[in-house]
Amino acid sequence: MLGRLNHVAIATKDAVKSARIYGAAFGAQISEAVPLPEHGVITVFATLPNT
């Protein structure tokens, strides 16, 4: 049985645009974009009821 998810990472070319799409498609609560230049990425969290 699959329990509660901790996280799922998805790499995209445009984190902010992708977050808007996931938010609209799944009704997710979307965080602000946070650049992590030391890792060369921008993180955005999409919070869903089961995560």
C-alpha positions as CSV (number, residue, x, y, z in Angstrom):
1,M,0.0,0.0,0.0
2,L,1.2,3.4,-0.9
3,G,1.2,5.8,2.1
4,R,1.5,9.5,2.3
5,L,3.9,11.1,-0.2
6,N,6.9,13.0,1.0
7,H,7.7,14.7,-2.3
8,V,8.0,14.2,-6.0
9,A,10.6,16.2,-7.9
10,I,9.8,17.3,-11.5
11,A,12.4,19.0,-13.6
12,T,11.1,21.6,-16.1
13,K,12.5,24.4,-18.2
14,D,10.2,27.0,-16.5
15,A,9.4,26.2,-12.9
16,V,7.0,29.1,-12.4
17,K,4.9,28.3,-15.6
18,S,4.8,24.6,-14.7
19,A,3.7,25.4,-11.1
20,R,0.8,27.4,-12.5
21,I,-0.3,24.5,-14.7
22,Y,-0.1,22.0,-11.8
23,G,-1.9,24.4,-9.5
24,A,-4.8,24.8,-12.0
25,A,-4.9,21.1,-12.9
26,F,-4.8,19.7,-9.4
27,G,-6.0,22.6,-7.2
28,A,-2.6,22.6,-5.5
29,Q,-1.4,25.4,-3.3
30,I,1.7,26.9,-5.0
31,S,4.6,28.4,-3.1
32,E,6.7,31.3,-4.2
33,A,9.6,30.5,-6.5
34,V,12.9,30.2,-4.6
35,P,16.1,30.3,-6.5
36,L,18.9,28.0,-5.3
37,P,21.9,29.2,-7.4
38,E,24.3,26.9,-5.6
39,H,22.4,24.0,-7.2
40,G,21.5,25.8,-10.4
41,V,17.7,25.4,-9.9
42,I,14.6,27.3,-8.9
43,T,12.2,25.4,-6.5
44,V,8.5,25.8,-6.3
45,F,6.3,23.6,-4.1
46,A,2.9,22.4,-5.0
47,T,1.1,21.3,-1.9
48,L,-1.8,18.8,-2.2
49,P,-3.9,17.2,0.5
50,N,-2.0,13.8,0.3
51,T,1.5,15.3,0.4
